[in-house]
Amino acid sequence: MARILLPTIEAPGFKGGIARYIEAIKKTFPGNVEVTVFTMAPRSLRDLSGHLETWSYYGMLKMLWLRRKDYDQLWIQHVLPLGTAALAAKLLGGKPYVIFLHGLDFDLARQGLIRRELTKRILRLAKKVVTNSAALAGEVAGFVLGVKPLVVYPCVADEMVAAAKVIDGIKNDEVGLRLLTVARLVERKGHLPVLEAIKNLPEVRYDIVGDGPYLKVIEEKIVELGLGNRVTVHSIVSNDELVQFYRDADVFVMPAKKTATDREGFGIVYLEAGLFGLPVIANNTPGVDEAVIDNMTGTLIDGSVEELTKAIERYQNDERLGEEQGKRGRERVLAEFTRLAQMSKLDELLS
């Protein structure tokens, strides 16, 4: 079996989606995959290196050259900058590489003519390109003719699956409907539209789990709308507490939107919510519509506050609807989105 070297700038243990994806790979192939954390050059050095951050490329290429006898393949999670060194290692030493794309990384790699052409070459010469959604696979196939990506979706963590094995179905009846969002506190995740949507729904409570630069804005909006007695932000939450939030909620909501600098490539939290039997409200965007199936595991909306309000009211008025969609969501996650169900697709790349 092939020895895989997986250099990364987002090590397992980080909270980001890419780090969790890497952790799932490592757990699935512990005897094959070695994860190596590669530290990017300091900002000052990168500023001196021109368009392509030469210092970082040089450092990684040197590391790969010194270790050329220790691995058979490279699995690269960042097409730029790490893919450039992988390309050089292949051209100089004949080592094959696999490129994994997650969404935002692909967007950034296509900004500017030099980056676009370099990215095309990296993808064209890869042993395989792996994407985290079918929508992204379609974008890649249109960008580089002849490349047919393998789709390997993000998966729910083993620990979450174990924690969700028993769902007692007992909810707190003190309030009518309890909403939940688990996400980094940034504008594009859609916390503010949810606050606007529930301001005239007095029987709805809303728990926000996460931290980030948008915390103060969210807190100020809660005060402005007079929602302090119905909305709570939980910035620091343990794994056990997170599980309890999923258990206590009735509906998961995260109307994330694409911006000029970021996008929701898939949305693992939508699957986590489904695992705990929650219906999901999300914006109808490419990738997200693969995590949430409209009218089956949740409701996809057009991004407006009006549509969001209607979706919330629909679950508020029809408890059975939420229960049925939550049940289907749970069944789908357990059948298709466990670690082994997704990561075993990479078996074919080990030969």
WOUR-V515432 format. One record per residue. N is the residue number from 1. SS is DSSP state (a for helix, b for strand, c for the rest). Layout:
n | ss
N | SS
N | SS
This chain:
n | ss
1 | c
2 | c
3 | c
4 | b
5 | b
6 | b
7 | b
8 | b
9 | c
10 | c
11 | c
12 | c
13 | c
14 | c
15 | c
16 | c
17 | a
18 | a
19 | a
20 | a
21 | a
22 | a
23 | a
24 | a
25 | a
26 | a
27 | a
28 | a
29 | c
30 | c
31 | c
32 | c
33 | b
34 | b
35 | b
36 | b
37 | b
38 | c
39 | c
40 | c
41 | c
42 | c
43 | a
44 | a
45 | a
46 | a
47 | a
48 | a
49 | c
50 | c
51 | c
52 | c
53 | c
54 | a
55 | a
56 | a
57 | a
58 | a
59 | a
60 | a
61 | a
62 | a
63 | a
64 | a
65 | a
66 | a
67 | c
68 | c
69 | c
70 | c
71 | c
72 | c
73 | b
74 | b
75 | b
76 | b
77 | c
78 | c
79 | c
80 | c
81 | c
82 | a
83 | a
84 | a
85 | a
86 | a
87 | a
88 | a
89 | a
90 | a
91 | a
92 | a
93 | a
94 | c
95 | c
96 | b
97 | b
98 | b
99 | b
100 | b
101 | b
102 | c
103 | c
104 | a
105 | a
106 | a
107 | a
108 | a
109 | a
110 | c
111 | c
112 | c
113 | a
114 | a
115 | a
116 | a
117 | a
118 | a
119 | a
120 | a
121 | a
122 | a
123 | a
124 | a
125 | c
126 | c
127 | c
128 | b
129 | b
130 | b
131 | b
132 | c
133 | c
134 | a
135 | a
136 | a
137 | a
138 | a
139 | a
140 | a
141 | a
142 | a
143 | a
144 | c
145 | c
146 | c
147 | c
148 | c
149 | c
150 | b
151 | b
152 | c
153 | c
154 | c
155 | c
156 | c
157 | c
158 | a
159 | a
160 | a
161 | a
162 | a
163 | a
164 | c
165 | c
166 | c
167 | c
168 | c
169 | c
170 | c
171 | c
172 | c
173 | c
174 | c
175 | c
176 | c
177 | b
178 | b
179 | b
180 | b
181 | b
182 | b
183 | c
184 | c
185 | c
186 | c
187 | a
188 | a
189 | a
190 | c
191 | a
192 | a
193 | a
194 | a
195 | a
196 | a
197 | a
198 | a
199 | c
200 | c
201 | c
202 | c
203 | c
204 | b
205 | b
206 | b
207 | b
208 | b
209 | b
210 | c
211 | c
212 | c
213 | c
214 | c
215 | a
216 | a
217 | a
218 | a
219 | a
220 | a
221 | a
222 | a
223 | a
224 | a
225 | c
226 | c
227 | c
228 | c
229 | c
230 | c
231 | b
232 | b
233 | b
234 | b
235 | c
236 | c
237 | c
238 | c
239 | a
240 | a
241 | a
242 | a
243 | a
244 | a
245 | a
246 | a
247 | a
248 | a
249 | c
250 | c
251 | b
252 | b
253 | b
254 | b
255 | c
256 | c
257 | c
258 | c
259 | c
260 | c
261 | c
262 | c
263 | c
264 | c
265 | c
266 | c
267 | c
268 | a
269 | a
270 | a
271 | a
272 | a
273 | a
274 | a
275 | a
276 | c
277 | c
278 | c
279 | b
280 | b
281 | b
282 | b
283 | b
284 | c
285 | c
286 | c
287 | c
288 | a
289 | a
290 | a
291 | a
292 | c
293 | c
294 | b
295 | c
296 | c
297 | c
298 | b
299 | b
300 | b
301 | b
302 | c
303 | c
304 | c
305 | a
306 | a
307 | a
308 | a
309 | a
310 | a
311 | a
312 | a
313 | a
314 | a
315 | a
316 | a
317 | a
318 | c
319 | a
320 | a
321 | a
322 | a
323 | a
324 | a
325 | a
326 | a
327 | a
328 | a
329 | a
330 | a
331 | a
332 | a
333 | a
334 | a
335 | a
336 | a
337 | c
338 | c
339 | a
340 | a
341 | a
342 | a
343 | a
344 | a
345 | a
346 | a
347 | a
348 | a
349 | a
350 | c
351 | c
